[in-house]
Amino acid sequence: MLRVFRVRGVSMLPTIPDGSIIVAVRAPKVWLKPGRLVVVRVAGDTIVKRIEALPQSGKVKLCSDNRATVSRFCGLPLDVEQVVGIVLLSWRPGRHQRGTTTYSASR
């Protein structure tokens, strides 16, 4: 099932700018690998982060792309059940010309 989210914040710069729209899909646990962008539900928030490591079965460690920001979730082992989906596509609605968009695909 595909889900669409609007990103707020700068923790994933330069990969995903503030205001971008991302599309994520629920995927099997075997698709969770270091370097993948994921949407995670944690402490009542829905966040997008990059998988840094899979330290043990059933856990993931996340990190932000923007190392200038501090996230309380980075480096903590979280249950893979908290992963809402893998980011398939992100784009920021264009501002220069009507109807244009810029986009990037997840690794």
Stockholm file with secondary structure:
# STOCKHOLM 1.0

chainA/1-107         MLRVFRVRGVSMLPTIPDGSIIVAVRAPKVWLKPGRLVVVRVAGDTIVKRIEALPQSGKVKLCSDNRATVSRFCGLPLDVEQVVGIVLLSWRPGRHQRGTTTYSASR
#=GR chainA/1-107 SS CEEEEECCSSTTTTTSCTTCEEEEECCCGGGCCTTCEEEEEETTEEEEEEEEECCSTTEEEEECSCTTSCCTTBTCEEEGGGEEEEEEEEEEECSSSTTCEEEEECC
#=GC SS_cons         CEEEEECCSSTTTTTSCTTCEEEEECCCGGGCCTTCEEEEEETTEEEEEEEEECCSTTEEEEECSCTTSCCTTBTCEEEGGGEEEEEEEEEEECSSSTTCEEEEECC
//
